[in-house]
Amino acid sequence: MANFFKASNKKQSLGQSLKIKVERLDINGCGVGRHQNKPVFIDGALPGEVVSVKIIEQKGKYYRARLLNVDQSHQHRISPKCRHFNICGGCDLQHLAFSEHNTFKQQKVTELFARNALLDDLPWQPSIIGKAWNYRRKARIGVQYDKNGRATIGFRQKGTNTLAAIKSCPVLVEPFADIFDQLKPLLAQLTVYQSIGHIEVIATEHLTLVVRQLKPLNDEDTKLWLKYSQQYHWQVFINNGKEINAITPSSPLHYTLSENPLSQNIELVFDVNNFIQVNHQVNVEMVNQAIDWLDLNQKDKVLDLFCGLGNFSLPMAQKVQQVIGVEGVHSMVEQASNNAKASNIDNCYFYQADLSENWISERWAQYSFTKVLLDPARSGAYEAVCQIVKLKIPQILYVSCEPTTLAKDCQYLLSKGYKIEKIGLMEMFAQTKHVETMVLFKKSDNIGNMQL
């Protein structure tokens, strides 16, 4: 039996040039208009703008277009500060005035909550706003080699794994903003070439480079690293995939929360492979706000989940009867305990546990906690939240770096009788679409706690 195919009447739009009226930004900061009753996603476009675009992708339910020209611009459109904005995938919002970033991010969270049938009218509090530029104290710089062995040093291009060659980065703290031009001649002189995968930079009291190099480092290259480290005041570590060793004179890495009036004389020492918040100023204010929102007192017993190095635990311990911090990485648990001892804090205890597993029967979970703080990774904390409600803790403070998983976890807490008392944003990642959120939940009725 013969099959007859009728040509589709659907107009092929791929490659077509159009004028589009931009209606809104999606949750990724991408402009959205419409064509043939389907959404058109346009990177770099802002709401209310009329733009000329070229369709570069056509799917059943949407189009994706390249911005060619802005014919009518948004009142808050500005010229991006970074010369690499159009190619680098690191920052998304430089074309929008910084004063408007918080509005976009607040709308993003509100939209996600609405999608999950949560509250329409959220109790928003003033946001924590840090510096617009030169705030990032930790970043991973990629290194890729061409067929001639020449290195490209920079960050990934938008939507690809290919690196963009970066000359400078205005979101990095100033000692590292121009490090790309400092690294380029160094890498060109290395004899063990095509061996570096990335270079992580960390700026605290010291300028630290962690070089991912799987091939053994020879004496000639070691001398080269020493030369440059002396010139630019770096301390350099080599990560060979098995261990991390310093090849220059080095001092312990640490940062302090002493600027925070609620947490005096706390120094957090960390290893080069430990997680720390990238924005020091916002981190200090975030810890301060957490203490304020929880309204801590000397009778409180606080559970701090995903506690890391004790970033929240140790400042809170100065205000309460006891803090129990729990973290999945054993080395960070040890470092948190050492940080408590170094700060003469004796009412804070740290434990290692996989918080995505069943931990409610652990001995440390049996205390009569009055409050809990959790600061999970982007994957969220659904498994942990399901167990937290069984402990019947009256107040929960959730610090989130991913609003999609936050919305899911909030939905569960609301279904168990908690209500959102406060919600606020922290501009941890200025110039980007990334959102850091703090939410305070309170139990709607006065329930008891588990006893020892």
Secondary structure, DSSP 8 states (H G I E B T S, - for coil): ---------S---TT-EEEEE--EE-TTS-EEEEETTEEEEETT--TT-EEEEEEEEE-SS-EEEEEEEEEE--TTB---SSTTTTTBSS-S-TTB-GGGHHHHHHHHHHHHHHHTT--SS--B---B---SSS-B-EEEEEEEE-TT--EEEEEEBTTSSSEEE-S--TTB-HHHHTHHHHHHHHHHH-SS-S-EEEEEEEESSSEEEEEEE-S---HHHHHHHHHHHHHHTEEEEEE-SS-EEESS----EEEE-TTSTTSTT-EEEE-TTS---SBHHHHHHHHHHHHHHHT--TT-EEEEES-TTTTTHHHHHTTSSEEEEEES-HHHHHHHHHHHHHTT--SEEEEE--TTS--TTSGGGGS--SEEEE---TT--HHHHHHHGGGT-SEEEEEES-HHHHHHHHHHHHHTTEEEEEEEEE-SSTTSS--EEEEEEEESS-------
